[in-house]
């Protein structure tokens, strides 16, 4: 009874560390584009930041969090499908918070980061890397 719970907690911890690093990468790249380079396009900055964080996330979660050895042909298409849905959701959240509600891009970023990582974990466990759980 405790072994599956321990495995799930270990998986969640690894996924959380990868997620924290991916989130930091996303936020840093977003900040660089908006503040550092003066982009006045929060949706575009979200797209670039999301894609960079997603590439990192796949590699780290595949190799470390879920310990999926090889089988990119199985996991990568699933990951890309989930990531595509989460990408569109991220853009929608950013557009909704900034363009429709007139809120700061930072509020939009906070909303994206509050919704997308938990959804990603649930979908990764339930489907993307299901056969590879450690």
C-alpha positions in Angstrom: 0.0 0.0 0.0 2.8 2.5 0.8 5.1 1.6 -2.1 2.7 3.1 -4.8 2.2 6.2 -2.7 5.9 6.5 -2.2 6.5 6.1 -5.9 3.8 8.7 -6.7 5.4 11.2 -4.2 8.9 10.6 -5.6 7.5 11.1 -9.1 5.6 14.3 -8.0 8.8 15.6 -6.4 10.9 15.0 -9.6 8.2 16.4 -11.8 7.9 19.4 -9.4 11.6 20.1 -9.7 11.6 19.9 -13.4 8.4 22.0 -13.4 10.0 24.6 -11.2 13.0 24.8 -13.5 10.8 25.0 -16.6 8.6 27.7 -14.9 11.7 29.7 -14.0 12.9 29.4 -17.6 9.5 30.5 -18.9 9.3 33.4 -16.5 12.9 34.5 -17.2 12.5 34.4 -20.9 9.1 36.2 -20.7 10.7 38.9 -18.6 13.7 39.2 -21.0 11.4 39.6 -23.9 8.9 42.1 -22.2 11.3 44.1 -20.1 14.7 43.5 -21.5 13.9 43.7 -25.2 10.8 45.9 -24.9 8.3 43.6 -26.6 4.8 44.9 -26.4 3.4 41.6 -27.3 2.7 39.5 -24.1 1.0 36.7 -26.2 4.0 36.5 -28.4 6.4 36.5 -25.4 4.2 33.8 -23.8 4.5 31.7 -27.0 8.3 31.9 -27.2 8.7 31.3 -23.4 6.3 28.4 -23.5 8.1 26.7 -26.4 11.5 26.9 -24.7 10.2 25.7 -21.4 8.3 22.9 -23.1 11.4 21.6 -24.9 13.3 21.6 -21.6 10.4 20.0 -19.8 10.1 17.1 -22.3 13.7 16.2 -22.1 14.0 16.4 -18.3 10.7 14.6 -17.6 11.3 11.9 -20.1 14.8 11.1 -18.9 14.6 11.9 -15.2 11.0 12.4 -13.8 9.4 9.4 -15.5 12.7 7.6 -16.4 11.4 6.7 -19.8 14.2 4.9 -21.6 14.1 5.6 -25.3 10.7 5.1 -26.8 10.5 8.7 -28.0 8.3 7.4 -30.8 5.7 6.6 -28.1 6.1 9.4 -25.7 7.0 12.4 -27.9 3.8 12.4 -29.9 1.7 12.2 -26.8 3.8 14.9 -25.1 3.4 17.2 -28.2 -0.3 16.7 -28.2 -0.7 17.5 -24.6 1.8 20.4 -24.9 -0.1 21.7 -27.9 -3.3 21.9 -25.9 -1.5 23.5 -23.0 0.2 25.9 -25.3 -3.2 27.1 -26.7 -4.6 27.3 -23.2 -1.6 29.4 -22.2 -2.2 31.8 -25.1 -5.9 32.0 -24.3 -5.2 32.7 -20.7 -2.7 35.5 -21.5 -5.0 36.9 -24.2 -8.0 36.8 -21.8 -6.2 38.5 -18.9 -4.4 41.2 -21.0 -6.5 42.0 -24.0 -9.9 41.2 -22.7 -9.6 42.1 -19.1 -6.9 44.8 -19.5 -4.8 43.3 -16.7 -1.0 43.5 -16.5 1.0 40.8 -18.4 2.4 39.8 -15.0 -1.1 38.9 -13.8 -1.5 37.0 -17.1 1.7 35.1 -16.4 0.6 34.3 -12.8 -2.6 32.9 -14.2 -0.8 30.8 -16.8 1.6 29.5 -14.2 -1.3 28.7 -11.8 -3.2 26.6 -14.3 -0.7 25.0 -16.7 1.8 23.2 -14.5 -0.9 21.2 -12.5 -2.7 20.3 -15.7 0.6 19.2 -17.2 1.4 16.9 -14.2 -2.1 15.3 -14.3 -2.0 14.7 -18.0 1.6 13.4 -17.9 0.8 10.9 -15.2 -2.5 9.8 -16.7 -1.4 9.5 -20.4 1.8 11.0 -21.7 4.3 8.9 -19.7 1.9 6.4 -18.2 3.8 3.3 -19.2 7.1 4.7 -18.0 6.3 5.5 -14.4 9.2 4.7 -12.1 
